[in-house]
Amino acid sequence: MRVLTLIIAFNDAVVIGQALDGLQRQTRPPDAIVIVDNASTDGTLDRYCSETVAVFRNPNNMGPSGAVGIGFAHALEHAFDWTWVLDADSVPEPEALEKLLAFFDRLPRPQQDQVCFVAGWPLTEEGQVKQQPMSLEGAKLEIVPLTSVRECTQCDCTLWSGALYRMAAVARIGPPTVDYVADMGEIEYGYRARQLGFTSYIVHNSVIYQDVGRPPGVVTRVYRLGPISVMLFETSPWRSYYSIRNKIYFWLYQSKPRRLVAISRAIAEVSIFTFGLVVRPFSHRSQLVACMRGIRDGLTGNMAARY
């Protein structure tokens, strides 16, 4: 089994070294490392390029979906069996990769043939679960809670970072949809995988730490006004745009059959996110404008647009 590790980087000079150090500590090291840099301007690659690391430098920020697509294409061209996707601020525990492969090896052969990815337990530096995996059964997006009493959790999609993709499955599913750029890219890919009969697993004894050394891309803040609690989101205009546009587009145009409940839920989530910016129109003007653009492009199906 040949494993390629793909590191996605964008202005990650402060944190990318720890991801590479984490790979060097693996009890089962990857066979090769590729870094896809999304047009960094902070010297992300200046200290960490070597003959053992292949680097792709994108002229523009293609987001995680575009970077994963480049990594998958490289893995298929060079006959790798697996691609392990990591963000530059992700740090796997030393036995993380070995445990993912061991879990796969224990599966019966018919189940192995249906695997899209196996992924590690995603923790923050504080030891909290970064994000719960999701199921797309019945064209509905449902959270699948992680519980430590089981060996694994079956799912359809999770974070790109920490997931080990089986290239035989990727060859059938195809590359990620580049136009998604950022948010919803993993969900869209899991949706296509499920349509082809693939399934995936979170392996509980394989741990990967996310957002190490910097704050996450989306931060929630709870404000209390007497008995009322209001949750507001802090993120960049770039992230705001793709989060809104992609969510609307996926449920309105791509998910089949269309379900009024799913579309209504997406509209409600978009409305709540946007309302949190409307109440702060001066401090979050750029994010609000990005949301308005995202709503327009999502409703009109303009996935070729870029922020």
RODO-2510 file (C-alpha; in nm, 4 decimals, decimal comma):
residues 307
     n   res          X          Y          Z
     1     m     0,0000     0,0000     0,0000
     2     r     0,1523     0,3303    -0,1119
     3     v     0,0330     0,6395     0,0729
     4     l     0,0644     0,9987    -0,0459
     5     t     0,0182     1,2750     0,2106
     6     l    -0,1306     1,5959     0,0722
     7     i    -0,0846     1,9156     0,2748
     8     i    -0,3089     2,2096     0,1814
     9     a    -0,1430     2,5443     0,2539
    10     f    -0,2397     2,9109     0,2365
    11     n    -0,0332     3,1675     0,4271
    12     d     0,0723     2,9000     0,6744
    13     a     0,4358     2,9922     0,7417
    14     v     0,3745     2,9877     1,1177
    15     v     0,2164     2,6422     1,1354
    16     i     0,3198     2,4228     0,8415
    17     g     0,6386     2,3068     1,0110
    18     q     0,4455     2,1274     1,2832
    19     a     0,2418     1,9343     1,0240
    20     l     0,5609     1,8150     0,8550
    21     d     0,7122     1,7266     1,1932
    22     g     0,4009     1,5236     1,2701
    23     l     0,4501     1,3258     0,9499
    24     q     0,8123     1,2531     1,0358
    25     r     0,6994     1,1052     1,3692
    26     q     0,4551     0,8599     1,2102
    27     t     0,5145     0,4951     1,3033
    28     r     0,4035     0,4171     0,9486
    29     p     0,5440     0,7085     0,7456
    30     p     0,3749     0,8132     0,4215
    31     d     0,5584     0,7119     0,1050
    32     a     0,5562     1,0660    -0,0347
    33     i     0,4456     1,4187     0,0580
    34     v     0,2889     1,6813    -0,1662
    35     i     0,2188     2,0405    -0,0645
    36     v    -0,0374     2,2331    -0,2667
    37     d     0,0084     2,6026    -0,1922
    38     n    -0,2888     2,8287    -0,2670
    39     a    -0,0966     3,1430    -0,3653
    40     s     0,0566     3,2167    -0,0245
    41     t     0,2228     3,5556     0,0215
    42     d     0,3915     3,4972     0,3585
    43     g     0,6775     3,2681     0,2569
    44     t     0,4917     2,9522     0,3603
    45     l     0,7230     2,7260     0,1597
    46     d     1,0526     2,9071     0,2062
    47     r     1,1856     2,6880     0,4896
    48     y     1,0177     2,3566     0,4280
    49     c     1,0749     2,2624     0,0667
    50     s     1,3125     1,9726     0,0097
    51     e     1,3836     1,6973    -0,2380
    52     t     1,1468     1,4690    -0,0450
    53     v     0,8488     1,7062    -0,0750
    54     a     0,6812     1,7858    -0,4078
    55     v     0,5268     2,1327    -0,4284
    56     f     0,2492     2,2712    -0,6471
    57     r     0,2149     2,6496    -0,6377
    58     n    -0,1238     2,7763    -0,7510
    59     p    -0,1282     3,1285    -0,8993
    60     n    -0,4648     3,1900    -0,7288
    61     n    -0,6333     3,0614    -0,4161
    62     m    -0,8270     2,7562    -0,5384
    63     g    -0,9451     2,6693    -0,1884
    64     p    -0,9398     2,3220    -0,0331
    65     s    -1,1461     2,1646    -0,3129
    66     g    -0,9044     2,2787    -0,5825
    67     a    -0,6014     2,1738    -0,3777
    68     v    -0,7444     1,8287    -0,3062
    69     g    -0,8164     1,7866    -0,6759
    70     i    -0,4513     1,8531    -0,7599
    71     g    -0,3373     1,6085    -0,4932
    72     f    -0,5760     1,3364    -0,6136
    73     a    -0,4613     1,3795    -0,9740
    74     h    -0,0969     1,3459    -0,8663
    75     a    -0,1762     1,0341    -0,6624
    76     l    -0,3607     0,8674    -0,9499
    77     e    -0,0874     0,9558    -1,2017
    78     h     0,1796     0,8033    -0,9776
    79     a    -0,0212     0,4940    -0,8763
    80     f    -0,0644     0,5671    -0,5053
    81     d    -0,3217     0,3544    -0,3239
    82     w    -0,4188     0,6220    -0,0724
    83     t    -0,4100     1,0007    -0,0285
    84     w    -0,4018     1,1366     0,3276
    85     v    -0,5293     1,4950     0,3295
    86     l    -0,4026     1,7384     0,5934
    87     d    -0,4413     2,1100     0,6480
    88     a    -0,1152     2,2855     0,7291
    89     d    -0,2400     2,3448     1,0849
    90     s    -0,3210     1,9768     1,1454
    91     v    -0,0995     1,7519     1,3586
    92     p    -0,1618     1,3750     1,3633
    93     e    -0,0629     1,1608     1,6596
    94     p     0,2360     0,9319     1,5834
    95     e     0,0268     0,6192     1,5210
    96     a    -0,2541     0,7944     1,3320
    97     l    -0,1755     0,6665     0,9815
    98     e    -0,0808     0,3177     1,0990
    99     k    -0,4143     0,2844     1,2815
   100     l    -0,6163     0,4026     0,9810
   101     l    -0,4546     0,1417     0,7560
   102     a    -0,4882    -0,1298     1,0219
   103     f    -0,8599    -0,0573     1,0544
   104     f    -0,9054    -0,0893     0,6792
   105     d    -0,7099    -0,4158     0,6731
   106     r    -0,9470    -0,5642     0,9343
   107     l    -1,2547    -0,4986     0,7228
   108     p    -1,3948    -0,7893     0,5196
   109     r    -1,2997    -0,7653     0,1528
   110     p    -1,6518    -0,6707     0,0326
   111     q    -1,6532    -0,3772     0,2779
   112     q    -1,3036    -0,2705     0,1724
   113     d    -1,4213    -0,2428    -0,1870
   114     q    -1,6933     0,0033    -0,0796
   115     v    -1,4712     0,2359     0,1259
   116     c    -1,4263     0,5943     0,0092
   117     f    -1,2177     0,7157     0,3052
   118     v    -1,1176     0,6347     0,6598
   119     a    -1,0513     0,9361     0,8814
   120     g    -0,9073     1,0118     1,2224
   121     w    -1,0893     1,1367     1,5309
   122     p    -1,0777     1,5199     1,4822
   123     l    -0,9828     1,7118     1,7965
   124     t    -0,8954     2,0723     1,8712
   125     e    -0,5921     2,1598     2,0824
   126     e    -0,8297     2,1778     2,3803
   127     g    -0,9429     1,8190     2,3206
   128     q    -1,2890     1,9049     2,1864
   129     v    -1,4313     1,7369     1,8754
   130     k    -1,3648     1,9766     1,5884
   131     q    -1,6598     1,8657     1,3769
   132     q    -1,9007     1,5743     1,3850
   133     p    -1,9199     1,3547     1,0723
   134     m    -2,2333     1,3600     0,8595
   135     s    -2,4674     1,1228     0,6805
   136     l    -2,6525     1,1931     0,3564
   137     e    -2,9046     0,9136     0,3822
   138     g    -3,2280     0,9941     0,2021
   139     a    -3,0750     1,3124     0,0556
   140     k    -3,0751     1,4649     0,4052
   141     l    -2,7670     1,5986     0,5800
   142     e    -2,7650     1,4609     0,9319
   143     i    -2,4958     1,4824     1,1998
   144     v    -2,3666     1,1448     1,3188
   145     p    -2,2494     1,1963     1,6798
   146     l    -1,9105     1,0505     1,7670
   147     t    -1,9158     0,8298     2,0756
   148     s    -1,6006     0,6809     2,2250
   149     v    -1,7653     0,3491     2,3103
   150     r    -1,7417     0,2312     1,9500
   151     e    -1,4383     0,1425     1,7381
   152     c    -1,5596     0,3489     1,4437
   153     t    -1,8425     0,5661     1,3151
   154     q    -1,9821     0,5113     0,9674
   155     c    -2,0545     0,8282     0,7717
   156     d    -2,0628     0,9875     0,4274
   157     c    -1,8562     1,3014     0,4783
   158     t    -1,6277     1,4799     0,7216
   159     l    -1,3473     1,7366     0,7106
   160     w    -1,1009     1,7024     0,4241
   161     s    -0,8223     1,7267     0,6803
   162     g    -0,7479     1,3953     0,8468
   163     a    -0,9264     1,1815     0,5872
   164     l    -0,7383     0,9018     0,4084
   165     y    -0,8955     0,8562     0,0645
   166     r    -0,8818     0,5260    -0,1215
   167     m    -0,7676     0,6056    -0,4733
   168     a    -0,9595     0,3173    -0,6311
   169     a    -1,2757     0,4910    -0,5073
   170     v    -1,1533     0,8350    -0,6164
   171     a    -1,0909     0,7000    -0,9673
   172     r    -1,4624     0,6149    -0,9893
   173     i    -1,6000     0,9215    -0,8113
   174     g    -1,3822     1,1692    -0,9971
   175     p    -1,2082     1,4807    -0,8646
   176     p    -1,3682     1,7288    -0,6239
   177     t    -1,5756     1,9984    -0,7898
   178     v    -1,3304     2,2876    -0,8161
   179     d    -1,6082     2,5486    -0,8300
   180     y    -1,7028     2,4749    -0,4691
   181     v    -1,3613     2,6194    -0,3695
   182     a    -1,4196     2,5995     0,0072
   183     d    -1,7192     2,5150     0,2278
   184     m    -1,9491     2,2254     0,1286
   185     g    -1,6752     2,0722    -0,0900
   186     e    -1,6409     1,7672     0,1376
   187     i    -2,0191     1,7275     0,1531
   188     e    -2,0559     1,7479    -0,2230
   189     y    -1,7846     1,4847    -0,2644
   190     g    -1,9423     1,2575    -0,0040
   191     y    -2,2749     1,2978    -0,1823
   192     r    -2,1296     1,1730    -0,5094
   193     a    -1,9522     0,8888    -0,3297
   194     r    -2,2761     0,7750    -0,1665
   195     q    -2,4560     0,7804    -0,5019
   196     l    -2,2009     0,5240    -0,6237
   197     g    -2,2488     0,3036    -0,3176
   198     f    -1,9369     0,4039    -0,1235
   199     t    -1,9252     0,4533     0,2503
   200     s    -1,6674     0,5931     0,4920
   201     y    -1,5559     0,5640     0,8538
   202     i    -1,4186     0,7725     1,1387
   203     v    -1,1616     0,5535     1,3184
   204     h    -1,1734     0,6400     1,6864
   205     n    -0,8235     0,5387     1,7950
   206     s    -0,6570     0,7433     1,5182
   207     v    -0,6369     1,1015     1,6433
   208     i    -0,5587     1,4197     1,4517
   209     y    -0,5481     1,7665     1,6053
   210     q    -0,6956     2,0513     1,4012
   211     d    -0,6387     2,4297     1,4090
   212     v    -0,3109     2,3835     1,5971
   213     g    -0,1311     2,7105     1,6533
   214     r    -0,3996     2,9435     1,5198
   215     p    -0,7743     3,0130     1,5564
   216     p    -1,0215     2,8229     1,3387
   217     g    -1,1595     2,9722     1,0178
   218     v    -1,5047     3,0126     1,1724
   219     v    -1,5530     3,1216     1,5344
   220     t    -1,8888     3,1295     1,7114
   221     r    -1,9633     3,3853     1,9797
   222     v    -2,2661     3,3740     2,2093
   223     y    -2,4106     3,7064     2,3260
   224     r    -2,6676     3,7154     2,6066
   225     l    -2,9369     3,9805     2,6233
   226     g    -3,1111     3,8956     2,9481
   227     p    -3,2873     3,5613     2,8951
   228     i    -3,2118     3,5644     2,5219
   229     s    -2,8955     3,4076     2,3768
   230     v    -2,7787     3,5039     2,0293
   231     m    -2,5063     3,3099     1,8448
   232     l    -2,3012     3,5136     1,5976
   233     f    -2,0287     3,3946     1,3610
   234     e    -1,6874     3,5442     1,2987
   235     t    -1,5209     3,4595     0,9690
   236     s    -1,3628     3,6234     0,6659
   237     p    -1,5571     3,7743     0,3735
   238     w    -1,4009     3,5073     0,1484
   239     r    -1,5333     3,2284     0,3706
   240     s    -1,8692     3,4010     0,4120
   241     y    -1,9226     3,4138     0,0369
   242     y    -1,8452     3,0490    -0,0359
   243     s    -2,0294     2,9198     0,2702
   244     i    -2,3512     3,0943     0,1654
   245     r    -2,3301     3,0382    -0,2101
   246     n    -2,2325     2,6717    -0,1949
   247     k    -2,4986     2,5788     0,0608
   248     i    -2,7756     2,7339    -0,1491
   249     y    -2,6485     2,5824    -0,4729
   250     f    -2,6026     2,2304    -0,3367
   251     w    -2,9528     2,1962    -0,1933
   252     l    -3,1274     2,3853    -0,4705
   253     y    -2,9538     2,2400    -0,7770
   254     q    -2,7368     1,9378    -0,6996
   255     s    -2,9045     1,7275    -0,4315
   256     k    -3,1613     1,4899    -0,5836
   257     p    -3,4466     1,4441    -0,5283
   258     r    -3,5091     1,7988    -0,4159
   259     r    -3,6589     1,8067    -0,0687
   260     l    -3,8463     2,1057     0,0619
   261     v    -3,7301     2,0333     0,4171
   262     a    -3,3614     2,0347     0,3154
   263     i    -3,4008     2,3522     0,1081
   264     s    -3,5910     2,5233     0,3901
   265     r    -3,3209     2,4257     0,6403
   266     a    -3,0495     2,5672     0,4131
   267     i    -3,2425     2,8932     0,3733
   268     a    -3,2879     2,9156     0,7505
   269     e    -2,9153     2,8590     0,8124
   270     v    -2,8238     3,1206     0,5524
   271     s    -3,0719     3,3652     0,7044
   272     i    -2,9375     3,3184     1,0568
   273     f    -2,5789     3,3638     0,9398
   274     t    -2,6677     3,6772     0,7414
   275     f    -2,8776     3,8235     1,0240
   276     g    -2,5732     3,8003     1,2486
   277     l    -2,3988     4,0358     1,0072
   278     v    -2,6964     4,2668     0,9537
   279     v    -2,6947     4,3542     1,3244
   280     r    -2,3279     4,4534     1,2880
   281     p    -2,3389     4,6421     0,9549
   282     f    -2,0438     4,8714     1,0202
   283     s    -1,7887     4,6336     1,1743
   284     h    -1,8785     4,3493     0,9334
   285     r    -1,9646     4,5394     0,6180
   286     s    -1,7317     4,3309     0,3961
   287     q    -1,8787     4,0038     0,5239
   288     l    -2,2322     4,1323     0,4704
   289     v    -2,1580     4,2310     0,1118
   290     a    -1,9982     3,8903     0,0550
   291     c    -2,3139     3,7193     0,1865
   292     m    -2,5361     3,9218    -0,0448
   293     r    -2,3210     3,8192    -0,3387
   294     g    -2,3257     3,4588    -0,2208
   295     i    -2,7052     3,4553    -0,1974
   296     r    -2,7357     3,6016    -0,5471
   297     d    -2,4869     3,3601    -0,7058
   298     g    -2,6284     3,0592    -0,5209
   299     l    -2,9853     3,1292    -0,6277
   300     t    -2,8823     3,1872    -0,9899
   301     g    -2,6505     2,8831    -0,9936
   302     n    -2,3443     3,0931    -1,0785
   303     m    -2,0768     2,8543    -0,9517
   304     a    -1,8175     2,9894    -1,1930
   305     a    -1,8038     3,3153    -0,9944
   306     r    -1,5127     3,3779    -0,7613
   307     y    -1,4900     3,6073    -0,4627
***
